[in-house]
Amino acid sequence: MTISKIRPIRSYVLRQGRLTKYQLKGIKLLSPIYTIPFGNNVLEWENIFKSEKKRIIEIGFGMGHTTAEIAKIIRNSNFIAIDVHSPGVGNLLNIIKEKDIKNLRIIQHDAVEVLEKMVLDESLDAVHIFFPDPWHKKRHNKRRLVQQPFLELISRKLKKGGYIHIATDWDDYANWIIKLFEKNLIYKPRNSDFSKKPSYRPITKYENRGVNLGHQVWDMIFVKS
Ligand SMILES: C[S@@+](CC[C@H](N)C(=O)[O-])C[C@H]1O[C@@H](n2cnc3c(N)ncnc32)[C@H](O)[C@@H]1O
């Protein structure tokens, strides 16, 4: 079998984006402090943060502005934010340092592999996914992050009563997500009105783009029963 046949389908494309001096400096100086390397070792949250708080993972933080704001708002939780793109990692590292955010760390890797290899079952209080790439062309739908096996993986990692919050500005992706949740009886919707943004979620960069295009925004929160 050729390599291309066994390569898993990824929900992202690694672009060779140029790093600004600011982002590069962030990565060089701050990675050793705020970044957790990907590996086969299980995350030891209390050891990493030196505090016992709720545990929230954010998948796909982009440039990280929203992630940093949420970490400031939800102070009773520790956050591990995951993305693959270096410019965003550099940016968020700088924000963590500048705003002196103590409850946020970064992993630069595919979040699916992080969940599989580094996260203990029934250990998370929440998973946040804000504006995942919509992969809106039919032939690209298979690249969407939110799929049946993905929801099963998350349900294993969440504690009972833990929640997953997904926001999107693509109606088609929102309907796809709702249908998947309906098949997974372990999840129950927390909010009945998916057009209402919870107060802890600031508006994100991608959301602004969607809103300017006239898109409706969906905030879907499902609790593991
Ligand atoms: C459309 S952007 C949204 C960024 C941000 N949440 C916002 O709303 O501005 C989606 C992000 O998810 C990241 N992403 C997609 N699949 C991922 C995966 N499997 N693991 C980690 N990050 C992923 C991409 O690199 C990208 O930064």
The ligand as an ORCA input file, in Angstrom:
! r2SCAN-3c Opt
* xyz 0 1
  C     -11.393     28.463     10.767
  S     -10.127     28.471     11.970
  C     -10.929     29.154     13.409
  C      -9.970     29.752     14.387
  C     -10.569     30.381     15.630
  N     -11.245     29.409     16.471
  C     -11.505     31.525     15.293
  O     -12.730     31.361     15.433
  O     -11.015     32.594     14.910
  C      -9.948     26.770     12.376
  C      -8.652     26.451     13.090
  O      -8.677     25.080     13.456
  C      -7.385     24.535     13.279
  N      -7.526     23.085     13.137
  C      -8.249     22.413     12.207
  N      -8.158     21.091     12.406
  C      -7.370     20.913     13.492
  C      -6.902     19.769     14.193
  N      -7.247     18.532     13.814
  N      -6.088     19.946     15.246
  C      -5.738     21.190     15.636
  N      -6.158     22.316     15.029
  C      -6.957     22.183     13.965
  C      -6.843     25.256     12.046
  O      -5.442     25.231     12.027
  C      -7.402     26.673     12.248
  O      -6.505     27.487     12.959
*
